Amino acid sequence: FTLSMIETAIELSDKKISAADIHELAEIGKSMLRAPTRLIDGAEEVLRHYVKQSDRKIVLITKGDLIAQQLKIERSGLESLFAGVEIVSEKDPLTYRNIFGRYGVEPSEAVMIGNSLKSDILPVLACGGSAIHIPYEITWVHEMVDQTEIDNDHFVTVESIAEVPENIEKLEQDLPAYGRVGSMENV
């Protein structure tokens, strides 16, 4: 992100940006890396609810810069609640299948809980998994998808992470072998 800011500033200034201004952009980037991780209300409670169930594996699957994502996870204080953490460069059906395979889980046994229809929900549905979408107040334009086009019995949208347990139960009623792994993004 910082590099993109600097490149954009160079382009917009027609290569006339000062070293002081570039330094200021680098400092903004550093401050972003040091910013505290803000948890979604109720996320820790939902995670702890599922950690108590030994038949479930909760895996955090996130996309982005490795160091930045690792710092966020460490600062969250929740890392110990996950059976694994996967930081990927792309979220597509193949990536999810590979991750599920590493944890010994069939896609049909998995549920993805996330805020991005494009990166979190659609690829998991394409694998044969289930998904719970929790819209977030800010969504990147490149992540936007028309939700009305999703016609899948293994997909639900909720308003809050607190609604996840009851919706997982509803999904489980349709899938008897369901529930061995849960994935959460942007907790």
LOPA-799606 format. One record per residue: residue in three letters; x, y, z of N, C-alpha, C in turn. Coordinates in nm, 4 decimals. Layout:
N
ALA, X, Y, Z, X, Y, Z, X, Y, Z
...
//
This chain:
187
PHE, 0.0826, -0.1183, 0.0000, 0.0000, 0.0000, 0.0000, 0.0873, 0.1251, 0.0000
THR, 0.1896, 0.1233, 0.0818, 0.2796, 0.2382, 0.0895, 0.3495, 0.2608, -0.0431
LEU, 0.3975, 0.1539, -0.1020, 0.4631, 0.1659, -0.2317, 0.3657, 0.2209, -0.3361
SER, 0.2423, 0.1752, -0.3331, 0.1415, 0.2264, -0.4264, 0.1161, 0.3749, -0.4040
MET, 0.1121, 0.4185, -0.2771, 0.0946, 0.5621, -0.2488, 0.2096, 0.6429, -0.3084
ILE, 0.3307, 0.5956, -0.2878, 0.4478, 0.6677, -0.3378, 0.4482, 0.6701, -0.4900
GLU, 0.4211, 0.5545, -0.5532, 0.4166, 0.5501, -0.7000, 0.3093, 0.6431, -0.7557
THR, 0.1929, 0.6457, -0.6918, 0.0842, 0.7338, -0.7359, 0.1238, 0.8798, -0.7200
ALA, 0.1871, 0.9134, -0.6081, 0.2313, 1.0514, -0.5854, 0.3340, 1.0935, -0.6896
ILE, 0.4259, 1.0044, -0.7238, 0.5258, 1.0345, -0.8265, 0.4572, 1.0593, -0.9605
GLU, 0.3614, 0.9725, -0.9938, 0.2891, 0.9868, -1.1207, 0.2060, 1.1154, -1.1239
LEU, 0.1315, 1.1403, -1.0166, 0.0449, 1.2588, -1.0135, 0.1241, 1.3894, -1.0123
SER, 0.2437, 1.3860, -0.9554, 0.3264, 1.5078, -0.9513, 0.4158, 1.5203, -1.0737
ASP, 0.3976, 1.4305, -1.1689, 0.4819, 1.4287, -1.2892, 0.6298, 1.4203, -1.2499
LYS, 0.6573, 1.3345, -1.1516, 0.7914, 1.3066, -1.0993, 0.8551, 1.4267, -1.0283
LYS, 0.7729, 1.5178, -0.9813, 0.8253, 1.6370, -0.9150, 0.8036, 1.6351, -0.7627
ILE, 0.7573, 1.5252, -0.7083, 0.7336, 1.5164, -0.5638, 0.8672, 1.5273, -0.4896
SER, 0.8651, 1.5963, -0.3782, 0.9884, 1.6167, -0.3016, 1.0216, 1.4942, -0.2171
ALA, 1.1468, 1.4845, -0.1806, 1.1899, 1.3756, -0.0916, 1.1171, 1.3856, 0.0415
ALA, 1.0908, 1.5064, 0.0878, 1.0190, 1.5253, 0.2143, 0.8778, 1.4684, 0.2052
ASP, 0.8129, 1.4883, 0.0912, 0.6774, 1.4354, 0.0739, 0.6791, 1.2823, 0.0645
ILE, 0.7783, 1.2270, -0.0028, 0.7915, 1.0814, -0.0103, 0.8166, 1.0255, 0.1297
HIS, 0.9007, 1.0934, 0.2057, 0.9275, 1.0526, 0.3445, 0.7974, 1.0539, 0.4251
GLU, 0.7142, 1.1551, 0.4068, 0.5864, 1.1632, 0.4793, 0.4952, 1.0464, 0.4427
LEU, 0.4917, 1.0089, 0.3137, 0.4112, 0.8939, 0.2721, 0.4643, 0.7649, 0.3351
ALA, 0.5962, 0.7505, 0.3424, 0.6554, 0.6318, 0.4062, 0.6184, 0.6278, 0.5543
GLU, 0.6178, 0.7421, 0.6196, 0.5793, 0.7479, 0.7615, 0.4326, 0.7104, 0.7801
ILE, 0.3476, 0.7526, 0.6874, 0.2064, 0.7125, 0.6940, 0.1962, 0.5603, 0.6862
GLY, 0.2715, 0.5002, 0.5948, 0.2720, 0.3547, 0.5818, 0.3193, 0.2867, 0.7086
LYS, 0.4252, 0.3390, 0.7707, 0.4753, 0.2808, 0.8953, 0.3714, 0.2914, 1.0067
SER, 0.3031, 0.4054, 1.0117, 0.2019, 0.4216, 1.1178, 0.0868, 0.3238, 1.0980
MET, 0.0564, 0.2911, 0.9722, -0.0487, 0.1924, 0.9460, -0.0074, 0.0557, 0.9994
LEU, 0.1188, 0.0205, 0.9841, 0.1675, -0.1081, 1.0340, 0.1648, -0.1143, 1.1859
ARG, 0.1792, 0.0016, 1.2514, 0.1787, 0.0054, 1.3981, 0.0389, 0.0226, 1.4567
ALA, -0.0593, 0.0503, 1.3724, -0.1950, 0.0772, 1.4220, -0.2506, -0.0466, 1.4919
PRO, -0.3262, -0.0248, 1.5992, -0.3841, -0.1405, 1.6690, -0.4846, -0.2141, 1.5810
THR, -0.4949, -0.3433, 1.6032, -0.5921, -0.4245, 1.5317, -0.7274, -0.4044, 1.5981
ARG, -0.8256, -0.3685, 1.5190, -0.9608, -0.3459, 1.5700, -1.0447, -0.4699, 1.5432
LEU, -1.0914, -0.5327, 1.6498, -1.1727, -0.6531, 1.6352, -1.3185, -0.6158, 1.6110
ILE, -1.3843, -0.6951, 1.5322, -1.5275, -0.6794, 1.5112, -1.5978, -0.7209, 1.6398
ASP, -1.6939, -0.6409, 1.6830, -1.7689, -0.6718, 1.8053, -1.8258, -0.8135, 1.7988
GLY, -1.7985, -0.8919, 1.9016, -1.8511, -1.0275, 1.9119, -1.7616, -1.1345, 1.8518
ALA, -1.6562, -1.0956, 1.7806, -1.5708, -1.1945, 1.7136, -1.5029, -1.2886, 1.8125
GLU, -1.4472, -1.2333, 1.9184, -1.3767, -1.3182, 2.0147, -1.4717, -1.4181, 2.0802
GLU, -1.5925, -1.3747, 2.1129, -1.6894, -1.4643, 2.1766, -1.7273, -1.5794, 2.0837
VAL, -1.7485, -1.5488, 1.9558, -1.7845, -1.6541, 1.8599, -1.6679, -1.7513, 1.8433
LEU, -1.5471, -1.6997, 1.8320, -1.4307, -1.7872, 1.8206, -1.4196, -1.8791, 1.9421
ARG, -1.4316, -1.8238, 2.0604, -1.4208, -1.9053, 2.1822, -1.5312, -2.0103, 2.1899
HIS, -1.6506, -1.9768, 2.1398, -1.7620, -2.0721, 2.1349, -1.7213, -2.1961, 2.0551
TYR, -1.6557, -2.1748, 1.9408, -1.6197, -2.2875, 1.8552, -1.4910, -2.3561, 1.8978
VAL, -1.4029, -2.2856, 1.9655, -1.2805, -2.3490, 2.0150, -1.3152, -2.4579, 2.1157
LYS, -1.4215, -2.4377, 2.1912, -1.4648, -2.5355, 2.2917, -1.5139, -2.6652, 2.2275
GLN, -1.5485, -2.6599, 2.0999, -1.5984, -2.7790, 2.0306, -1.4812, -2.8476, 1.9620
SER, -1.4358, -2.9567, 2.0182, -1.3145, -3.0218, 1.9705, -1.3267, -3.0816, 1.8307
ASP, -1.4480, -3.0966, 1.7803, -1.4640, -3.1541, 1.6469, -1.4502, -3.0489, 1.5371
ARG, -1.4172, -2.9281, 1.5724, -1.4043, -2.8201, 1.4746, -1.2612, -2.7675, 1.4711
LYS, -1.2203, -2.7284, 1.3518, -1.0918, -2.6621, 1.3330, -1.1233, -2.5231, 1.2795
ILE, -1.0749, -2.4235, 1.3468, -1.0954, -2.2874, 1.2993, -0.9642, -2.2407, 1.2388
VAL, -0.9697, -2.2061, 1.1107, -0.8515, -2.1640, 1.0378, -0.8753, -2.0211, 0.9887
LEU, -0.7808, -1.9350, 1.0165, -0.7878, -1.7986, 0.9657, -0.7224, -1.7966, 0.8290
ILE, -0.7987, -1.7563, 0.7284, -0.7474, -1.7460, 0.5922, -0.7586, -1.5996, 0.5529
THR, -0.6460, -1.5372, 0.5290, -0.6463, -1.3959, 0.4946, -0.5524, -1.3707, 0.3775
LYS, -0.5775, -1.2614, 0.3099, -0.5014, -1.2272, 0.1903, -0.4304, -1.0950, 0.2147
GLY, -0.3097, -1.0839, 0.1669, -0.2392, -0.9568, 0.1782, -0.0919, -0.9756, 0.2033
ASP, -0.0291, -0.8654, 0.2363, 0.1129, -0.8635, 0.2649, 0.1418, -0.9502, 0.3874
LEU, 0.2357, -1.0419, 0.3736, 0.2664, -1.1383, 0.4787, 0.2996, -1.0703, 0.6117
ILE, 0.3910, -0.9761, 0.6099, 0.4333, -0.9117, 0.7342, 0.3196, -0.8315, 0.7957
ALA, 0.2483, -0.7547, 0.7150, 0.1377, -0.6730, 0.7668, 0.0295, -0.7617, 0.8276
GLN, -0.0037, -0.8710, 0.7610, -0.1073, -0.9606, 0.8126, -0.0607, -1.0308, 0.9405
GLN, 0.0649, -1.0733, 0.9445, 0.1171, -1.1374, 1.0654, 0.1122, -1.0414, 1.1841
LEU, 0.1482, -0.9152, 1.1604, 0.1431, -0.8163, 1.2681, -0.0001, -0.7965, 1.3180
LYS, -0.0958, -0.7904, 1.2270, -0.2363, -0.7747, 1.2670, -0.2823, -0.8929, 1.3528
ILE, -0.2453, -1.0124, 1.3090, -0.2869, -1.1327, 1.3813, -0.2249, -1.1345, 1.5209
GLU, -0.0955, -1.1031, 1.5309, -0.0288, -1.0983, 1.6614, -0.0950, -0.9964, 1.7535
ARG, -0.1210, -0.8772, 1.7008, -0.1802, -0.7707, 1.7819, -0.3239, -0.8004, 1.8219
SER, -0.3911, -0.8867, 1.7480, -0.5308, -0.9177, 1.7805, -0.5429, -0.9931, 1.9132
GLY, -0.4387, -1.0684, 1.9490, -0.4433, -1.1499, 2.0698, -0.5247, -1.2774, 2.0521
LEU, -0.5660, -1.3080, 1.9306, -0.6535, -1.4234, 1.9063, -0.5837, -1.5402, 1.8373
GLU, -0.4570, -1.5251, 1.8065, -0.3875, -1.6270, 1.7272, -0.3990, -1.7669, 1.7868
SER, -0.3961, -1.7777, 1.9184, -0.4014, -1.9091, 1.9826, -0.5371, -1.9780, 1.9651
LEU, -0.6377, -1.9056, 1.9219, -0.7702, -1.9651, 1.9034, -0.7842, -2.0381, 1.7692
PHE, -0.6882, -2.0203, 1.6817, -0.6959, -2.0802, 1.5485, -0.6117, -2.2071, 1.5399
ALA, -0.6638, -2.3080, 1.4724, -0.5883, -2.4301, 1.4460, -0.4770, -2.4027, 1.3452
GLY, -0.4946, -2.2974, 1.2692, -0.3951, -2.2585, 1.1708, -0.4242, -2.1202, 1.1168
VAL, -0.3205, -2.0590, 1.0628, -0.3325, -1.9290, 0.9984, -0.2721, -1.9416, 0.8597
GLU, -0.3490, -1.9055, 0.7602, -0.3043, -1.9130, 0.6211, -0.3104, -1.7728, 0.5614
ILE, -0.1950, -1.7199, 0.5236, -0.1885, -1.5897, 0.4579, -0.1555, -1.6171, 0.3121
VAL, -0.2490, -1.5823, 0.2245, -0.2362, -1.6177, 0.0834, -0.2285, -1.4928, -0.0034
SER, -0.1769, -1.5102, -0.1235, -0.1697, -1.3982, -0.2170, -0.2962, -1.3878, -0.3012
GLU, -0.3689, -1.4978, -0.3127, -0.4933, -1.4974, -0.3904, -0.5926, -1.5924, -0.3259
LYS, -0.7179, -1.5520, -0.3286, -0.8244, -1.6374, -0.2768, -0.9091, -1.6825, -0.3945
ASP, -0.8853, -1.8047, -0.4357, -0.9622, -1.8630, -0.5452, -0.9943, -2.0073, -0.5062
PRO, -1.0793, -2.0752, -0.5842, -1.1170, -2.2123, -0.5463, -0.9975, -2.3053, -0.5239
LEU, -0.8949, -2.2964, -0.6075, -0.7783, -2.3840, -0.5916, -0.7080, -2.3579, -0.4588
THR, -0.6924, -2.2320, -0.4225, -0.6287, -2.1979, -0.2942, -0.7064, -2.2585, -0.1787
TYR, -0.8387, -2.2420, -0.1806, -0.9207, -2.2971, -0.0729, -0.9142, -2.4499, -0.0702
ARG, -0.9222, -2.5148, -0.1872, -0.9131, -2.6611, -0.1901, -0.7812, -2.7083, -0.1276
ASN, -0.6720, -2.6401, -0.1632, -0.5413, -2.6771, -0.1088, -0.5369, -2.6606, 0.0430
ILE, -0.5925, -2.5516, 0.0924, -0.5941, -2.5294, 0.2376, -0.6795, -2.6349, 0.3064
PHE, -0.7986, -2.6595, 0.2533, -0.8844, -2.7615, 0.3133, -0.8126, -2.8958, 0.3167
GLY, -0.7422, -2.9283, 0.2083, -0.6674, -3.0540, 0.2013, -0.5601, -3.0636, 0.3076
ARG, -0.4890, -2.9527, 0.3323, -0.3852, -2.9531, 0.4359, -0.4423, -2.9838, 0.5737
TYR, -0.5689, -2.9488, 0.5950, -0.6318, -2.9725, 0.7249, -0.7186, -3.0988, 0.7247
GLY, -0.7113, -3.1775, 0.6166, -0.7846, -3.3036, 0.6099, -0.9348, -3.2861, 0.6043
VAL, -0.9794, -3.1835, 0.5352, -1.1217, -3.1502, 0.5307, -1.1693, -3.1457, 0.3857
GLU, -1.2819, -3.2074, 0.3613, -1.3457, -3.1967, 0.2299, -1.4127, -3.0596, 0.2201
PRO, -1.4146, -2.9987, 0.1020, -1.4816, -2.8695, 0.0880, -1.6266, -2.8705, 0.1375
SER, -1.6959, -2.9807, 0.1176, -1.8361, -2.9893, 0.1611, -1.8500, -2.9846, 0.3134
GLU, -1.7392, -3.0028, 0.3849, -1.7414, -2.9987, 0.5308, -1.7036, -2.8610, 0.5856
ALA, -1.6711, -2.7681, 0.4966, -1.6174, -2.6389, 0.5387, -1.7202, -2.5273, 0.5264
VAL, -1.7032, -2.4282, 0.6130, -1.7818, -2.3056, 0.6025, -1.6841, -2.1888, 0.6108
MET, -1.7029, -2.0939, 0.5227, -1.6221, -1.9726, 0.5235, -1.7075, -1.8610, 0.5793
ILE, -1.6533, -1.7869, 0.6721, -1.7207, -1.6708, 0.7278, -1.6362, -1.5515, 0.6882
GLY, -1.6931, -1.4611, 0.6090, -1.6130, -1.3493, 0.5626, -1.6947, -1.2310, 0.5183
ASN, -1.6243, -1.1230, 0.4878, -1.6908, -0.9993, 0.4491, -1.6834, -0.9712, 0.2995
SER, -1.6069, -1.0468, 0.2252, -1.5936, -1.0235, 0.0815, -1.6618, -1.1348, 0.0024
LEU, -1.7648, -1.0976, -0.0712, -1.8308, -1.1969, -0.1562, -1.7325, -1.2529, -0.2582
LYS, -1.6533, -1.1652, -0.3186, -1.5631, -1.2067, -0.4256, -1.4504, -1.2977, -0.3766
SER, -1.3864, -1.2620, -0.2661, -1.2690, -1.3372, -0.2203, -1.2987, -1.4445, -0.1173
ASP, -1.3979, -1.4216, -0.0322, -1.4253, -1.5153, 0.0757, -1.5357, -1.6143, 0.0408
ILE, -1.6424, -1.5643, -0.0178, -1.7644, -1.6433, -0.0316, -1.7689, -1.7232, -0.1630
LEU, -1.7600, -1.6554, -0.2754, -1.7772, -1.7227, -0.4050, -1.6769, -1.8354, -0.4295
PRO, -1.5470, -1.8182, -0.3989, -1.4543, -1.9294, -0.4226, -1.4850, -2.0529, -0.3381
VAL, -1.5304, -2.0335, -0.2145, -1.5627, -2.1480, -0.1287, -1.6894, -2.2169, -0.1790
LEU, -1.7885, -2.1383, -0.2207, -1.9094, -2.1982, -0.2788, -1.8739, -2.2767, -0.4052
ALA, -1.7816, -2.2240, -0.4853, -1.7396, -2.2926, -0.6085, -1.6714, -2.4258, -0.5780
CYS, -1.6091, -2.4372, -0.4615, -1.5445, -2.5625, -0.4189, -1.6452, -2.6644, -0.3686
GLY, -1.7668, -2.6193, -0.3375, -1.8657, -2.7090, -0.2788, -1.8830, -2.6873, -0.1298
GLY, -1.8219, -2.5809, -0.0769, -1.8347, -2.5507, 0.0650, -1.9550, -2.4619, 0.0916
SER, -1.9691, -2.4216, 0.2154, -2.0760, -2.3320, 0.2577, -2.0135, -2.2004, 0.3014
ALA, -2.0961, -2.0953, 0.3077, -2.0398, -1.9651, 0.3406, -2.1417, -1.8762, 0.4107
ILE, -2.0900, -1.7974, 0.5033, -2.1699, -1.6973, 0.5728, -2.1052, -1.5623, 0.5457
HIS, -2.1805, -1.4745, 0.4858, -2.1318, -1.3409, 0.4516, -2.1744, -1.2415, 0.5586
ILE, -2.0782, -1.1667, 0.6094, -2.1054, -1.0595, 0.7044, -2.0585, -0.9304, 0.6379
PRO, -2.1501, -0.8553, 0.5757, -2.1087, -0.7310, 0.5085, -2.0397, -0.6361, 0.6068
TYR, -1.9412, -0.5665, 0.5565, -1.8684, -0.4703, 0.6383, -1.8922, -0.3318, 0.5820
GLU, -1.8801, -0.2319, 0.6660, -1.9107, -0.0949, 0.6253, -1.8211, -0.0436, 0.5135
ILE, -1.7000, -0.0996, 0.5023, -1.6071, -0.0581, 0.3969, -1.5725, -0.1806, 0.3127
THR, -1.5912, -0.1712, 0.1825, -1.5552, -0.2794, 0.0912, -1.4810, -0.2197, -0.0278
TRP, -1.3665, -0.2776, -0.0608, -1.2913, -0.2323, -0.1776, -1.3785, -0.2482, -0.3013
VAL, -1.3688, -0.1552, -0.3936, -1.4479, -0.1601, -0.5165, -1.4207, -0.2893, -0.5925
HIS, -1.2956, -0.3328, -0.5984, -1.2622, -0.4545, -0.6728, -1.3162, -0.5809, -0.6054
GLU, -1.3676, -0.5704, -0.4848, -1.4248, -0.6846, -0.4130, -1.5772, -0.6901, -0.4240
MET, -1.6377, -0.5915, -0.4869, -1.7840, -0.5844, -0.4919, -1.8415, -0.6807, -0.5952
VAL, -1.9482, -0.7492, -0.5533, -2.0204, -0.8453, -0.6370, -2.1685, -0.8260, -0.6079
ASP, -2.2508, -0.8457, -0.7092, -2.3954, -0.8344, -0.6894, -2.4447, -0.9597, -0.6171
GLN, -2.4817, -0.9436, -0.4918, -2.5242, -1.0564, -0.4086, -2.6506, -1.1229, -0.4605
THR, -2.7336, -1.0513, -0.5320, -2.8590, -1.1099, -0.5804, -2.8343, -1.2193, -0.6834
GLU, -2.7138, -1.2247, -0.7388, -2.6807, -1.3279, -0.8378, -2.6392, -1.4604, -0.7728
ILE, -2.6243, -1.4619, -0.6418, -2.5823, -1.5839, -0.5721, -2.7059, -1.6648, -0.5355
ASP, -2.7190, -1.7794, -0.6001, -2.8310, -1.8690, -0.5731, -2.7728, -2.0011, -0.5248
ASN, -2.7587, -2.0139, -0.3943, -2.6932, -2.1307, -0.3378, -2.7523, -2.1573, -0.1999
ASP, -2.7949, -2.2805, -0.1764, -2.8547, -2.3179, -0.0481, -2.7523, -2.3218, 0.0657
HIS, -2.6246, -2.3155, 0.0309, -2.5190, -2.3242, 0.1310, -2.4593, -2.1866, 0.1593
PHE, -2.5399, -2.0831, 0.1396, -2.4941, -1.9456, 0.1556, -2.5987, -1.8653, 0.2307
VAL, -2.5513, -1.7838, 0.3252, -2.6415, -1.6961, 0.4003, -2.5667, -1.5662, 0.4303
THR, -2.6425, -1.4583, 0.4356, -2.5872, -1.3293, 0.4773, -2.6451, -1.2951, 0.6134
VAL, -2.5605, -1.2486, 0.7035, -2.6043, -1.2068, 0.8363, -2.5566, -1.0639, 0.8596
GLU, -2.6158, -0.9992, 0.9571, -2.5780, -0.8610, 0.9871, -2.4642, -0.8515, 1.0875
SER, -2.4450, -0.9566, 1.1657, -2.3468, -0.9509, 1.2738, -2.2832, -1.0877, 1.2938
ILE, -2.1584, -1.0875, 1.3393, -2.0903, -1.2138, 1.3671, -2.1609, -1.2911, 1.4788
ALA, -2.2357, -1.2216, 1.5626, -2.3103, -1.2890, 1.6697, -2.4153, -1.3850, 1.6137
GLU, -2.4559, -1.3663, 1.4881, -2.5553, -1.4525, 1.4244, -2.4949, -1.5785, 1.3629
VAL, -2.3626, -1.5900, 1.3663, -2.2949, -1.7032, 1.3027, -2.3358, -1.8378, 1.3626
PRO, -2.3308, -1.8566, 1.4948, -2.3634, -1.9900, 1.5483, -2.5012, -2.0415, 1.5062
GLU, -2.6041, -1.9603, 1.5149, -2.7378, -2.0080, 1.4771, -2.7456, -2.0394, 1.3278
ASN, -2.6712, -1.9671, 1.2453, -2.6745, -1.9932, 1.1020, -2.5917, -2.1139, 1.0640
ILE, -2.4846, -2.1403, 1.1364, -2.4104, -2.2643, 1.1136, -2.4996, -2.3831, 1.1472
GLU, -2.5744, -2.3727, 1.2545, -2.6680, -2.4809, 1.2904, -2.7695, -2.5044, 1.1792
LYS, -2.8214, -2.3976, 1.1194, -2.9178, -2.4127, 1.0096, -2.8528, -2.4810, 0.8898
LEU, -2.7308, -2.4413, 0.8577, -2.6608, -2.5043, 0.7462, -2.6327, -2.6516, 0.7758
GLU, -2.5985, -2.6835, 0.8996, -2.5693, -2.8218, 0.9373, -2.6892, -2.9134, 0.9202
GLN, -2.8082, -2.8627, 0.9354, -2.9281, -2.9440, 0.9192, -2.9374, -3.0004, 0.7775
ASP, -2.8842, -2.9264, 0.6811, -2.8879, -2.9712, 0.5421, -2.7681, -3.0574, 0.5053
LEU, -2.6639, -3.0528, 0.5866, -2.5405, -3.1237, 0.5546, -2.4976, -3.2094, 0.6736
PRO, -2.5361, -3.3363, 0.6771, -2.5071, -3.4202, 0.7932, -2.3583, -3.4327, 0.8271
ALA, -2.2687, -3.4325, 0.7286, -2.1260, -3.4492, 0.7566, -2.0570, -3.3155, 0.7787
TYR, -2.1334, -3.2120, 0.7848, -2.0832, -3.0757, 0.7873, -2.0209, -3.0379, 0.9204
GLY, -1.9279, -2.9454, 0.9165, -1.8869, -2.8809, 1.0387, -1.7497, -2.9123, 1.0917
ARG, -1.6650, -2.9756, 1.0145, -1.5340, -3.0065, 1.0699, -1.4404, -2.8872, 1.0687
VAL, -1.4603, -2.7947, 0.9783, -1.3678, -2.6804, 0.9721, -1.4461, -2.5529, 0.9546
GLY, -1.4017, -2.4504, 1.0170, -1.4597, -2.3186, 0.9952, -1.3468, -2.2244, 0.9615
SER, -1.3704, -2.1351, 0.8702, -1.2683, -2.0388, 0.8318, -1.3238, -1.9004, 0.8594
MET, -1.2398, -1.8149, 0.9062, -1.2853, -1.6797, 0.9333, -1.1880, -1.5820, 0.8708
GLU, -1.2419, -1.4804, 0.8118, -1.1605, -1.3771, 0.7499, -1.1972, -1.2441, 0.8139
ASN, -1.0983, -1.1613, 0.8311, -1.1194, -1.0244, 0.8804, -1.1925, -1.0194, 1.0140
VAL, -1.1488, -1.1061, 1.1029, -1.2048, -1.1061, 1.2363, -1.1681, -0.9764, 1.3023
//
